[in-house]
Amino acid sequence: MKELIEKINARFEAFKTDAQLLSEKGNKAAGTRARKSSRVLEKLLKEFRNTSMEN
């Protein structure tokens, strides 16, 4: 569970950085990375929800 939380935190930090680059500087590549991070975050959060229900 701790490893999963660390993955979520790391992916969220990457998302936050890329989303900020997109909004402040209009960096389109950062927007693509932010969208990808959001999809990965969605999967990780679903995994967290399932794992937490089992415990």
C-alpha positions in Angstrom: 0.0 0.0 0.0 2.8 2.4 0.9 4.5 1.8 -2.5 1.2 2.6 -4.3 0.8 5.8 -2.4 4.4 6.8 -3.4 3.5 6.1 -7.0 0.4 8.3 -6.8 2.4 11.1 -5.2 5.2 10.9 -7.8 2.7 10.9 -10.7 0.7 13.8 -9.2 3.9 15.9 -8.9 4.7 15.1 -12.6 1.1 16.1 -13.5 1.3 19.3 -11.5 4.5 20.3 -13.1 3.3 19.6 -16.7 -0.1 21.3 -16.1 1.6 24.4 -14.8 3.9 24.5 -17.8 0.9 24.2 -20.1 -1.1 26.9 -18.4 1.7 29.4 -17.8 3.8 29.0 -20.9 1.5 27.3 -23.4 3.8 24.4 -23.7 1.8 21.9 -25.8 4.2 19.0 -25.1 3.6 19.5 -21.4 -0.1 19.4 -22.0 0.3 16.0 -23.6 2.3 14.7 -20.7 -0.2 16.1 -18.2 -3.1 14.3 -20.0 -1.1 11.1 -19.9 -0.4 11.5 -16.2 -4.0 12.1 -15.5 -4.9 8.7 -17.2 -2.2 6.9 -15.2 -3.4 8.7 -12.0 -6.9 7.5 -12.6 -5.8 3.9 -12.8 -3.6 4.3 -9.7 -6.4 5.9 -7.7 -8.8 3.1 -8.7 -6.2 0.6 -7.6 -5.9 2.5 -4.3 -9.7 2.4 -3.8 -9.8 -1.3 -4.4 -6.9 -2.0 -2.2 -8.2 0.1 0.6 -11.6 -1.7 0.5 -9.8 -5.0 0.9 -7.9 -3.9 4.0 
